[in-house]
């Protein structure tokens, strides 16, 4: 049996493996876009004088991360003309996605939100960024799974997370410091500062592009039994585009009616947040229903290739329900959708809260982004160690409980106001807990995934875990306007309480007993 020191040496040596090192750079590339949609963009719009409710609505652009399972099978199947032959299946899509992310970030830099009609243009660019960034994530996940065996997966995940956090630090703290240094503050807004900041953030995507061009294409461990023609792939793509077009059309055509209904409900209920939630839920339900009806109709036409659709969309879902049974599978999906709800809903408006409390961008960058990064990484290592010693389920319990408790600490900061010592204390507890809970949650999702359908199933799980939280988070500004910060933080904490009950129900099943 190898000694403990020998085991540590082998683990450290594994970090130098080329595939493990590759995941660090891909993690950096994946970490860049997220905060350019969330916190950095929120502060830009806030400095530009945009009201809180509108600012937080922009976080819905990140819902693309929650729907990426819809186009993950297309990326898994469709070749990129010319590029796939040159680079291979995964590298071709990675290059396309990374260049598209860079273009979307640069497009955002070209829009001054203070100009008439500019918010609509910015919203389009931000949605494009969310879509392309989510696409990059899908391909990176597939590359990670296919490029190395099970013995390296843990190391590759650790390397990816470290790179991801540094990417988030660059686009979070880095963009705030850069915009401040270039002359934009909450007292004196300067568009040129934010324009140059986002343009430079677009250039950071070169890290991922260069990595893609120099690495090797992984072997495909699970080739399809069927061979499809370009015409079949084109029909498959046409189905997807038709569904997206129908979805967007519903939203465009119902915009006026939705606005009028929202105002009517707001006047009747005297609650803008609740009326907005009701209206947008109805719009989403209508859009999904009409898209489903359209696809059902198209399934009766030659566009529908039954075997290709079956392999791409239905088999991964069928496998999950067969392995766990209908009742347990549904319970697991509800748990995946709710586990991070408290943390994400609060996080959407956290930077706006810090600025409203009087903290400068430099203080936010230093404490929340930089110091908070190291606390999150420490929490991740702690969560991993505890999961190894005590089992994933017990750490899921601990993470859920601490999330509720640490979110209540924001009440302390809300009443204290601008106090840098309390900010350090709150960020220490919050980020340490976030890292711990995330480590346990990723380990749990890995247990749920069948290696035969890893790319699509993981896309489904990772999409589901952010869908509800980000949807609710889009209303966080309205909730603060109606409840105030103390009431909002209390509500956000209580959202995490049902998660403890869900973990208890899951633990009762023999498949999840530690």
C-alpha positions in Angstrom: 0.0 0.0 0.0 1.6 3.4 -1.0 2.6 5.8 1.8 0.6 9.0 2.4 3.6 11.1 1.2 3.8 9.0 -2.0 0.1 9.5 -2.6 0.5 13.3 -2.2 3.4 13.3 -4.7 1.4 11.4 -7.2 -1.5 13.8 -6.9 0.8 16.8 -7.3 2.5 15.2 -10.3 -1.0 14.7 -11.9 -1.5 18.5 -12.0 1.4 18.7 -14.5 -0.3 16.4 -16.9 -0.9 18.2 -20.2 -4.7 17.5 -20.1 -5.0 18.8 -16.6 -3.0 22.0 -17.4 -5.3 22.5 -20.5 -8.3 22.6 -18.2 -6.8 25.5 -16.2 -6.7 27.6 -19.4 -10.2 26.5 -20.4 -11.5 27.3 -17.0 -10.1 30.8 -17.3 -11.8 31.2 -20.7 -15.1 29.9 -19.3 -14.9 32.2 -16.2 -14.5 35.4 -18.2 -18.1 35.9 -19.5 -20.2 35.3 -16.4 -19.4 38.4 -14.4 -19.5 40.5 -17.5 -23.2 39.6 -17.6 -23.8 39.8 -13.8 -21.9 42.0 -11.4 -19.6 44.1 -13.7 -22.5 44.9 -16.0 -24.7 45.7 -13.0 -22.3 48.3 -11.8 -21.8 49.8 -15.2 -25.6 50.3 -15.7 -26.0 51.6 -12.1 -23.3 54.2 -12.7 -25.0 55.1 -15.9 -28.1 55.9 -13.9 -30.2 52.9 -14.8 -32.7 52.0 -12.1 -32.2 48.8 -10.0 -35.1 46.9 -11.4 -33.8 47.3 -15.0 -30.3 46.4 -13.9 -31.2 43.1 -12.4 -33.5 42.2 -15.4 -30.2 42.0 -17.4 -29.2 39.0 -15.3 -31.8 37.0 -17.3 -29.3 37.0 -20.2 -27.5 34.4 -18.2 -30.5 32.1 -18.5 -28.8 30.7 -21.6 -26.7 28.7 -19.2 -29.9 27.2 -17.9 -31.2 26.2 -21.3 -27.9 25.0 -22.9 -29.2 21.4 -22.7 -31.5 22.3 -25.6 -28.6 22.8 -28.1 -26.0 20.6 -26.4 -27.1 17.6 -28.6 -26.6 19.8 -31.7 -23.1 20.7 -30.8 -22.4 17.0 -30.0 -23.7 16.0 -33.4 -23.3 18.8 -36.0 -20.0 19.3 -37.7 -18.6 22.8 -38.4 -18.1 23.3 -42.1 -14.3 23.1 -42.9 -13.2 23.6 -39.3 -14.3 20.1 -38.1 -12.0 18.5 -40.8 -9.1 20.7 -39.8 -9.4 20.8 -36.0 -11.7 17.9 -35.1 -15.2 17.9 -33.6 -14.5 19.4 -30.2 -11.8 21.9 -31.1 -13.8 23.2 -34.0 -16.8 24.1 -31.8 -14.5 25.5 -29.1 -12.9 27.9 -31.6 -16.3 29.0 -32.9 -17.7 29.5 -29.4 -14.6 31.4 -28.1 -14.5 33.8 -31.1 -18.2 34.4 -30.7 -17.8 35.1 -27.0 -15.1 37.7 -27.8 -17.3 39.3 -30.5 -20.3 39.5 -28.1 -18.2 41.1 -25.3 -16.8 43.6 -27.8 -20.4 44.4 -29.1 -21.4 45.3 -25.5 -18.5 47.8 -25.3 -19.9 49.6 -28.3 -23.2 50.5 -26.6 -23.6 53.5 -24.2 -26.6 52.7 -22.1 -27.4 56.4 -21.5 -28.4 56.9 -25.2 -32.0 56.6 -26.3 -32.9 53.0 -27.3 -29.4 51.8 -26.3 -30.7 49.4 -23.7 -32.4 47.3 -26.3 -29.1 47.0 -28.3 -27.2 46.2 -25.1 -29.8 43.5 -24.2 -29.3 41.8 -27.5 -25.5 41.8 -27.2 -25.7 40.5 -23.6 -28.1 37.7 -24.6 -25.7 36.8 -27.4 -22.9 36.7 -24.8 -24.9 34.4 -22.6 -25.7 32.0 -25.5 -22.1 31.8 -26.8 -20.6 31.5 -23.3 -23.0 28.6 -22.5 -22.1 27.0 -25.8 -18.4 27.2 -24.8 -19.2 25.5 -21.5 -21.0 22.6 -23.2 -18.0 21.9 -25.4 -15.5 22.3 -22.6 -17.4 19.7 -20.5 -17.5 17.3 -23.4 -13.7 17.8 -24.0 -12.9 17.2 -20.3 -14.9 14.0 -20.2 -13.4 12.6 -23.5 -9.8 13.7 -23.2 -8.8 11.6 -20.1 -9.7 8.6 -18.1 -11.5 8.5 -14.8 -8.2 8.6 -12.8 -7.6 12.2 -14.0 -11.1 13.6 -13.9 -10.9 14.9 -10.3 -7.6 16.7 -11.1 -9.0 18.1 -14.3 -12.1 19.4 -12.4 -9.9 21.0 -9.8 -7.7 22.6 -12.4 -10.8 23.9 -14.3 -12.3 25.4 -11.2 -9.1 27.2 -10.3 -8.8 28.7 -13.8 -12.5 29.5 -13.7 -12.2 31.5 -10.5 -9.2 33.4 -11.9 -11.2 34.2 -15.0 -14.0 35.5 -12.8 -11.5 37.5 -10.8 -10.2 39.0 -14.1 -13.7 40.0 -15.4 -15.0 40.9 -11.9 -12.4 42.6 -9.8 -10.2 43.3 -12.9 -12.9 45.1 -14.8 -14.0 47.2 -11.8 -10.5 48.3 -11.0 -9.9 49.1 -14.7 -13.1 51.1 -15.1 -12.3 53.0 -12.0 -8.7 53.7 -13.1 -10.0 54.9 -16.4 -12.2 57.4 -14.7 -15.7 56.1 -14.2 -17.2 56.3 -10.7 -20.6 56.3 -9.1 -20.4 60.1 -8.8 -19.0 60.7 -12.3 -20.0 58.2 -15.0 -17.7 57.9 -18.0 -18.8 55.7 -20.9 -15.3 55.6 -22.5 -13.9 53.9 -19.3 -16.4 51.0 -19.5 -16.1 50.8 -23.3 -12.3 50.3 -23.1 -12.8 47.9 -20.1 -15.1 45.6 -22.0 -13.0 45.8 -25.2 -10.0 44.6 -23.2 -12.0 41.8 -21.6 -12.8 40.6 -25.1 -9.1 40.3 -25.8 -8.7 37.9 -22.8 -10.6 35.3 -24.7 -7.4 34.8 -26.7 -6.2 32.6 -23.9 -8.9 30.0 -24.8 -8.4 30.5 -28.6 -4.7 29.8 -28.4 -5.3 26.8 -26.1 -7.7 25.4 -28.7 -5.2 25.8 -31.5 -2.3 24.0 -29.8 -4.0 21.1 -28.0 -4.9 17.7 -29.5 -8.4 16.6 -30.3 -9.6 13.9 -27.9 -10.7 10.5 -29.2 -14.4 9.9 -29.3 -15.0 7.1 -26.8 -18.7 6.7 -27.6 -19.2 6.9 -31.4 -22.7 6.7 -32.7 -23.9 3.4 -34.1 -25.5 5.3 -37.0 -23.8 7.4 -39.6 -25.8 10.5 -40.7 -25.5 12.6 -43.8 -25.1 16.3 -44.1 -28.7 16.6 -45.2 -29.9 14.8 -42.0 -27.8 17.2 -39.9 -29.2 20.2 -41.7 -32.8 19.0 -41.1 -31.9 18.5 -37.4 -30.6 22.1 -37.2 -33.7 23.4 -39.0 -35.9 21.9 -36.3 -33.9 23.6 -33.6 -33.8 27.0 -35.4 -37.6 26.8 -36.0 -38.2 26.2 -32.3 -36.0 29.1 -31.3 -37.6 31.4 -33.8 -41.1 30.5 -32.5 -39.9 31.1 -28.9 -38.5 34.6 -29.7 -41.6 35.5 -31.8 -43.9 34.8 -28.9 -41.9 37.1 -26.7 -41.8 39.9 -29.3 -45.5 39.7 -30.1 -46.6 39.6 -26.5 -44.3 42.4 -25.3 -47.1 45.1 -25.4 -49.8 43.0 -23.9 -47.4 41.8 -21.2 -46.5 45.4 -20.3 -50.1 46.3 -20.0 -51.0 43.3 -17.9 -48.0 43.9 -15.6 -49.2 47.4 -15.0 -52.8 46.3 -14.4 -51.7 43.6 -11.9 -49.3 46.1 -10.2 -52.1 48.5 -9.7 -54.4 45.8 -8.3 -51.8 44.0 -6.0 -49.6 47.0 -5.3 -46.6 44.7 -5.8 -44.5 45.2 -8.9 -42.2 42.2 -8.2 -45.1 39.7 -7.9 -47.0 41.0 -10.9 -43.8 40.9 -13.0 -43.2 37.3 -11.9 -46.8 36.3 -12.8 -46.7 37.9 -16.2 -43.3 36.5 -17.2 -44.2 33.0 -16.0 -47.3 33.2 -18.2 -45.3 34.3 -21.2 -42.7 31.5 -20.7 -45.5 28.9 -20.4 -47.2 30.2 -23.5 -43.9 30.2 -25.5 -43.0 26.7 -24.4 -46.5 25.4 -25.2 -46.4 26.9 -28.7 -42.9 25.7 -29.4 -43.9 22.2 -28.3 -46.9 22.3 -30.6 -44.8 23.5 -33.5 -42.2 20.7 -33.0 -45.0 18.2 -32.7 -46.3 19.3 -36.0 -42.9 19.3 -37.6 -42.4 15.8 -36.4 -45.0 14.7 -38.9 -42.9 16.1 -41.8 -39.7 14.9 -43.6 -37.7 17.3 -41.4 -38.0 15.0 -38.5 -35.4 12.2 -38.4 -36.6 9.9 -35.6 -33.4 8.0 -35.0 -31.2 11.2 -34.8 -33.7 12.9 -32.5 -34.0 9.7 -30.4 -30.2 9.4 -29.9 -29.6 13.1 -29.3 -32.4 14.1 -27.0 -34.5 11.1 -25.8 -32.0 8.4 -24.9 -30.1 10.4 -22.3 -33.3 11.4 -20.5 -34.7 7.8 -20.7 -31.5 6.4 -19.3 -31.7 8.7 -16.2 -35.3 7.7 -15.4 -34.6 4.0 -16.0 -31.7 4.0 -13.6 -33.4 5.8 -10.7 -37.1 5.2 -11.3 -39.7 7.9 -12.0 -40.3 9.1 -8.4 -36.7 9.3 -7.3 -35.6 10.8 -10.7 -38.2 13.6 -10.3 -37.1 14.2 -6.7 -33.5 14.4 -7.8 -34.3 16.9 -10.6 -36.3 19.1 -8.1 -33.3 19.0 -5.7 -30.8 20.0 -8.5 -33.1 22.9 -9.4 -33.4 24.2 -5.8 -30.0 23.5 -4.2 -28.4 26.9 -5.2 -31.5 29.1 -5.2 -30.7 31.0 -2.1 -27.1 31.7 -3.0 -27.7 32.7 -6.7 -30.8 35.0 -6.0 -28.8 36.9 -3.4 -25.7 37.1 -5.6 -27.5 38.8 -8.5 -27.9 42.0 -6.6 -25.0 41.8 -4.1 -22.7 44.2 -6.0 -25.5 46.8 -6.2 -26.1 46.3 -2.5 -22.4 46.9 -1.7 -22.3 50.1 -3.8 -25.6 51.3 -2.1 -23.9 50.7 1.3 -21.2 53.2 0.2 -18.4 50.8 -0.8 -16.2 51.9 -3.7 -15.4 49.8 -6.7 -11.9 49.4 -5.4 -13.1 48.1 -2.0 -15.6 45.8 -3.8 -12.8 44.5 -6.1 -10.4 44.0 -3.2 -12.7 42.4 -0.6 -15.5 40.8 -2.6 -13.7 39.7 -5.7 -10.0 39.1 -4.7 -10.3 38.1 -1.0 -13.6 36.4 -1.7 -11.9 34.3 -4.5 -9.4 32.8 -2.1 -12.1 32.1 0.4 -14.1 30.3 -2.3 -11.1 28.2 -3.3 -10.4 27.3 0.3 -14.1 26.3 0.8 -13.8 24.1 -2.3 -10.8 22.3 -0.9 -12.5 22.0 2.5 -15.7 20.6 0.9 -13.7 18.1 -1.1 -11.9 16.8 2.0 -15.0 16.6 4.1 -16.8 14.7 1.3 -14.0 12.2 1.1 -14.0 11.6 4.9 -17.8 11.9 5.7 -19.6 11.4 2.4 -21.2 13.7 -0.1 -24.7 13.7 1.4 -23.5 14.9 4.8 -21.6 17.8 3.2 -24.6 18.7 1.1 -26.5 19.0 4.4 -23.8 21.2 5.8 -23.6 23.3 2.7 -27.4 23.9 2.6 -27.5 24.8 6.3 -24.5 27.2 6.1 -25.9 28.9 3.0 -29.1 29.8 4.9 -27.0 30.9 7.9 -24.4 33.0 6.0 -27.0 34.7 3.9 -28.6 36.0 7.1 -25.2 37.8 7.8 -26.1 40.2 5.0 -28.7 41.6 7.4 -25.9 42.5 9.7 -24.1 44.5 7.0 -27.4 46.1 5.8 -27.9 47.6 9.3 -24.2 48.4 9.8 -23.7 50.2 6.5 -20.2 51.1 5.3 -18.0 49.0 7.6 -15.1 47.3 5.9 -14.5 44.9 8.8 -18.0 43.6 8.7 -17.7 43.3 4.9 -14.6 41.1 5.4 -16.5 38.9 7.9 -19.6 38.5 5.7 -17.6 37.7 2.6 -15.4 35.2 4.5 -18.4 33.2 5.7 -20.4 33.5 2.5 -17.6 32.6 0.0 -16.2 29.8 2.2 -19.7 28.3 2.4 -20.3 28.7 -1.4 -17.0 26.9 -2.2 -17.8 24.1 0.3 -21.4 23.6 -1.0 -20.3 23.8 -4.7 -17.7 21.1 -4.2 -20.2 18.7 -2.7 -22.8 19.5 -5.3 -20.5 18.9 -8.3 -19.5 15.6 -6.7 -23.2 14.7 -6.3 -23.9 15.6 -10.0 -21.0 13.4 -11.1 -22.6 10.5 -9.3 -25.9 11.1 -11.1 -24.3 11.1 -14.6 -24.0 8.0 -16.8 -20.7 7.9 -18.6 -22.5 6.9 -21.8 -24.4 10.2 -21.9 -22.1 12.5 -19.9 -22.2 15.5 -22.1 -26.0 15.8 -22.5 -26.9 14.7 -19.0 -24.4 17.0 -17.4 -25.7 19.9 -19.6 -29.2 19.1 -18.3 -28.1 19.0 -14.7 -26.0 22.2 -14.9 -28.8 24.0 -16.8 -31.5 23.0 -14.3 -29.4 24.0 -11.2 -29.4 27.6 -12.4 -32.8 28.0 -14.2 -35.1 28.7 -11.2 -32.5 30.8 -9.2 -31.6 33.0 -12.2 -35.3 33.5 -13.1 -36.1 34.6 -9.6 -32.9 36.6 -9.4 -34.0 38.8 -12.3 -36.7 40.2 -9.9 -34.3 40.8 -7.0 -34.2 44.5 -7.8 -37.9 44.7 -7.7 -38.0 42.7 -4.5 -35.5 45.1 -2.8 -37.6 48.1 -4.0 -40.7 46.5 -2.3 -39.1 44.8 0.8 -35.9 46.8 1.4 -32.6 45.0 1.7 -33.2 43.5 5.2 -36.5 41.9 4.0 -34.9 40.7 0.8 -32.0 39.0 2.6 -34.4 37.3 5.0 -36.5 36.0 2.1 -33.4 34.9 0.2 -32.2 32.9 3.2 -35.6 31.2 3.7 -35.6 30.1 0.1 -32.8 27.7 1.1 -34.7 26.0 4.0 -36.7 23.5 1.9 -33.5 22.2 0.4 -32.7 20.5 3.8 -35.9 18.5 3.5 -35.1 17.5 -0.1 -31.7 16.1 1.0 -33.4 14.1 3.8 -35.8 12.5 1.3 -33.0 11.7 -1.1 -30.8 10.2 1.7 -33.6 7.7 2.5 -33.0 5.9 -0.7 -30.4 3.1 -0.6 -28.5 4.5 -3.7 -27.5 7.6 -1.7 -26.6 6.2 1.7 -23.0 6.9 2.6 
